């Protein structure tokens, strides 16, 4: 990097729009969506998709709910042309889906493109030419009037050939490529010239696609460009204003959302943002951003994981773990405080009957319900060395039904984290269950229960038990106001003195093989406290095992 970048780089000039309206507007409905995965996304792949892969991805896009899909550049290669023909001749295009094709303003390419559309029911022909000062000067060596003439001539060539597409409902689309880097006055001039040739009407509109081909400014500047254009366009009611943003500055989503506030009605992009350089707009993000504000986007991502699989299989690309909404870890909390807040939020949501739509979703750290996207709650909280008692407790409860009392969570959480820290990696729920079992359930030294029986009369219980203590069998007997109290008395007779300060029990499963789990906290004469846990199909034995678990842990 150079020490004075201002000697090499220049800031993009802002648009003079002191009375801009878009900052005070709110999005209330979804735009028209157009997927360009099969064209813009495909051309950005190191290994472009073959026909079978494109067909699979096309079917996925249709299933998702896209009504406009740019399927390719049929004049670019035989593969592209044949793909078009397979879609049309194979009747793979639903009646409510419009295919879109891209073409440069060259007569031979336009001729080939029109040929590829024969038999299609609905089609958008997308014409483009570059308009920015750098493109005019460096690539074409042409002045503005000559650039305008390229667009006018291309539009006329298409208009002359449309009558040959009998039975095809054709919509015309024009893009001043590199709109974002073009003077807004010139963008308006060339688009107005194209409209003058095409002659759209409010009943038969054309599309003006205004691409942020390369991000050269902050997203608010793009919004100003869109609003200025919409305000100054003649016959605005005869045009659909479309956005096509890229992500060079990492703000493609923001540019699109602000562009919609500024007056655009249509959005082009790709699933998960695949595209040239840093990528196209990620339509999934914008759609689900609307969804989390209560606006159905008109696209169905109920099976988001399924679309990820199709995308990765067809394109050879991988979704980053932190990709918004679609990434493996985006609904995952490792932080202990986050886990605790999520766990409490989910519990409150279920208790309030939120699943039945009685109130709004309001869970800390989760802007959207993962279940709406086909994700599971067990994916939300995972445990590593950064995790706390909340995450540990959530996994044991959600996966194994172990609902530890809060005080026991405070005891077990640090113990589990010490073990996870020692391993130096994330642990699975099963591994966490193993840590719990070793710490509580499998404690059989020095005391191991062999037999226990208790009878009660008029609220007084007598117990008889036998156990192994330090390798020797010991007969135990005692009495109390319940089986647990009787057993505590029996152990006291053998010199083990403590009191039970907390007890909880619940079922782990249902049916003939139902098991109960008991949690017992005991306090010793020196003031120390220990928790224990026990599991048994006999609800009387589970707490007795939990008592011995706590006593045995005091000897560690």
LOKOL-541875 format. One record per residue (C-alpha): residue in three letters; x, y negated, z. Coordinates in steps of 0.25 Angstrom, whole numbers, plus 5000, padded with zeros to 4 digits. Layout:
N
ALAXYZ...
# end
This chain:
556
UNK500050005000UNK500549864997UNK500649755008UNK499749655000UNK498649734993UNK497949604989UNK499049584979UNK498649714972UNK497149734975UNK495949634974UNK494649634982UNK493449654974UNK492649524972UNK491349514980UNK489949494973UNK489349354976UNK488049394982UNK487849304995UNK486349344996UNK486549494995UNK485349574999UNK485849715001UNK486449705015UNK485049685021UNK484349795013UNK484149935018UNK484050065010UNK482650125010UNK482650234999UNK483650314992UNK484250274978UNK484150354966UNK485250464967UNK486150504955UNK487150614957UNK488450594949UNK489050724954UNK489050794941UNK489750674934UNK490450574942UNK490750684953UNK491150784943UNK492150694936UNK492850674949UNK493150824951UNK494550874949UNK493850994942UNK492550954937UNK491351044939UNK490951144928UNK489551164923UNK489151264933UNK489651174945UNK488951054939UNK487651134937UNK487751174952UNK487951034957UNK486850984948UNK485851084954UNK486351034968UNK486150894965UNK484750924960UNK484450994972UNK484850884981UNK483850794974UNK484650704964UNK483750654953UNK484850594944UNK486150674942UNK487250624933UNK487650754927UNK488850724919UNK489550654907UNK489050744896UNK489950674885UNK491250694893UNK491350844890UNK490750964885UNK490551014900UNK489850894904UNK488950904891UNK488651054893UNK488251024908UNK487250924903UNK486651024893UNK486551134904UNK485851044913UNK484851014902UNK484651134894UNK484651224907UNK483551144913UNK484351114925UNK483850974927UNK482650954935UNK481550864929UNK481750754940UNK483250754938UNK483950654929UNK485250684924UNK486250574921UNK487450574911UNK488550474910UNK489150424898UNK490150314893UNK489750204883UNK490250284871UNK489350324860UNK489950464858UNK489750494873UNK488350434873UNK487950524862UNK488550654869UNK487850614882UNK486450594875UNK486650734868UNK486950794882UNK485550744887UNK484650814877UNK483550884883UNK483650814897UNK482350764903UNK483050644911UNK484350584909UNK485150454913UNK486250414904UNK487350344911UNK488150244903UNK489350174909UNK490550084905UNK491550014914UNK491449874917UNK492449824928UNK493549724924UNK494649824926UNK493949924916UNK493649814906UNK495049764906UNK495849894908UNK495050014903UNK494249944891UNK494949814888UNK493649754886UNK492849624890UNK491549624896UNK490749604883UNK491349734878UNK491049814890UNK489649764890UNK489549814875UNK490049954879UNK488849964889UNK487849904879UNK488349994868UNK488250124876UNK486950094881UNK486350074867UNK487050204863UNK486250274874UNK484950204871UNK485050244856UNK485150384860UNK484150404871UNK482950424861UNK483650554857UNK483450614871UNK482050644869UNK481350694881UNK482450634890UNK482150524900UNK483450444899UNK483850334909UNK485050244906UNK486150214916UNK487250114914UNK488450094923UNK489449984923UNK490550074928UNK491450004938UNK490249914942UNK490849884956UNK492149824949UNK491449744939UNK490949604940UNK489449614944UNK489149514933UNK489749594922UNK489049724928UNK487749654927UNK488049604912UNK488349744907UNK487249814914UNK486249704909UNK486749724895UNK486549874896UNK485149854901UNK484849764889UNK485249874880UNK484449984887UNK483249904891UNK482749974903UNK481449934910UNK480849954924UNK480150074919UNK481350134912UNK482550084920UNK484050104918UNK485150134928UNK486250034931UNK487350104938UNK488250014945UNK489450094950UNK490450064961UNK491350144952UNK492550104960UNK492350044973UNK493049914973UNK492349834984UNK491649854997UNK490249914996UNK489549784999UNK490149724986UNK489549834978UNK488249804984UNK488349664981UNK488649704966UNK487449794966UNK486549684972UNK487049574963UNK486849664951UNK485449704955UNK485049554957UNK485549504943UNK485149624934UNK484049584925UNK482949694923UNK483349744937UNK482049824937UNK482449904925UNK483749954931UNK484150054942UNK485350014949UNK486250124952UNK487550144961UNK488750234959UNK489750214969UNK491150274971UNK491950274984UNK493350214982UNK493250124994UNK492450235002UNK491150155002UNK490350214991UNK489250255000UNK489150115006UNK489250054992UNK488050134987UNK487250104999UNK487449954998UNK487249964983UNK485850024986UNK485549904996UNK485949814985UNK484949864975UNK485349994968UNK484350104967UNK485250224962UNK486450294967UNK487450384959UNK488450474967UNK488850614970UNK488750714981UNK489750694992UNK490450574984UNK491250654973UNK491750564963UNK492950494957UNK494050444966UNK493450434980UNK492150484975UNK490750434971UNK489650394981UNK489250514990UNK487750524987UNK487550614999UNK488050505009UNK487150395003UNK485950495003UNK486050535017UNK486350395022UNK484950365017UNK484450495024UNK485050455037UNK484250325037UNK482950395034UNK482950385019UNK482850515011UNK483850505000UNK483050594990UNK484250694990UNK484150814999UNK485450855006UNK484750955016UNK485851055011UNK487050965011UNK487951075014UNK487451145001UNK487751024992UNK489151014998UNK489351164994UNK488851134980UNK489651014979UNK490951074984UNK490751194975UNK490451124962UNK491451004964UNK492651074971UNK492550954981UNK492450964996UNK491650875005UNK492450805016UNK492150855030UNK491750705033UNK490950675021UNK489650605026UNK488550705028UNK489150815020UNK490450835026UNK490650955035UNK490950875048UNK490050755046UNK489050815056UNK490050865065UNK490550805078UNK491750845085UNK491850725095UNK491350765109UNK490550635111UNK489850645097UNK489550795099UNK488850765112UNK488050645106UNK487650735094UNK487250855103UNK486350765112UNK485750695100UNK485350825094UNK484750875107UNK483950755108UNK483550755094UNK483050895095UNK482350875108UNK481650755103UNK481050835091UNK481850755080UNK481850875071UNK480350855069UNK480650715065UNK480150645077UNK481250545078UNK482450495070UNK483750565070UNK484750495080UNK485850585083UNK487250525088UNK488250545077UNK487350605067UNK486650515057UNK485950625050UNK485350765054UNK486350865049UNK485250965048UNK484550875037UNK485750905028UNK485851055031UNK486951045042UNK486751105055UNK486951045069UNK488051145073UNK488851075062UNK488750945070UNK489550975082UNK490851045081UNK491951055092UNK493451025092UNK494350965102UNK493650825100UNK492350885104UNK491650875118UNK490650945126UNK489450905118UNK489950975105UNK490351095113UNK489051105119UNK488251075106UNK488951195099UNK488751295110UNK487251255111UNK486951245096UNK487751375092UNK487551465105UNK486451405113UNK487451375125UNK486851245131UNK487851205142UNK487351115153UNK487950975151UNK488950995163UNK489451125158UNK489651055144UNK490550955152UNK491351075157UNK491451165145UNK491651055135UNK493151015139UNK493451165140UNK492951195126UNK493651075121UNK494951115127UNK494851245120UNK494551175107UNK495651085109UNK496651205111UNK496151265098UNK496351135091UNK495151145081UNK493651145080UNK492951265087UNK491751335082UNK490451355090UNK490851505092UNK492151465097UNK491551365107UNK490651475112UNK491851565114UNK492451455123UNK491151445131UNK491151595132UNK492551605137UNK492351485147UNK491051535153UNK490451665148UNK491651755148UNK492151715162UNK492251845170UNK493351825179UNK493451835191UNK491951865191UNK491151955181UNK489751995183UNK489352145183UNK487952145188UNK486952045194UNK485552065199UNK484651965207UNK483251985214UNK482451875220UNK481351865230UNK480651735235UNK481751655228UNK482851725234UNK483751805225UNK484751915229UNK485851955219UNK486652075217UNK487852075208UNK489152135205UNK490352075198UNK491852095195UNK492751995202UNK494252005200UNK494152145195UNK493252195206UNK491752225207UNK491052135217UNK489652155222UNK488852025224UNK487551995231UNK486951865235UNK485551785237UNK485051655233UNK483851575227UNK484151635213UNK485051735206UNK486151625204UNK486151585218UNK486151725223UNK487351755214UNK488051635219UNK487851675233UNK488451815230UNK489651755224UNK489851665236UNK489851795245UNK491051835237UNK491751705239UNK491351635227UNK490751505232UNK490051405222UNK488751345219UNK487951335206UNK487751185202UNK487151205188UNK486451315181UNK485751315167UNK485251435159UNK484651455145UNK484351555134UNK485451575123UNK484551655114UNK483151725113UNK482551865111UNK482851995118UNK484351965118UNK484151825124UNK485351775132UNK485451665143UNK486551575146UNK486751515160UNK487651395164UNK488051385179UNK488951275186UNK489551315199UNK490151225210UNK491251275219UNK491651235233UNK492851145227UNK491851065219UNK492251125206UNK491151165196UNK491151265185UNK490151305174UNK489851455170UNK488951515159UNK488351655157UNK487551725147UNK486651845148UNK485451905143UNK484951905157UNK484551765162UNK484951805176UNK486351845173UNK486751725164UNK486851635176UNK487551735185UNK488651745174UNK488651595173UNK488951585188UNK490151685187UNK490651605174UNK490651485183UNK491351555194UNK492351615185UNK492751485179UNK493051425192UNK494151525193UNK494851485180
# end
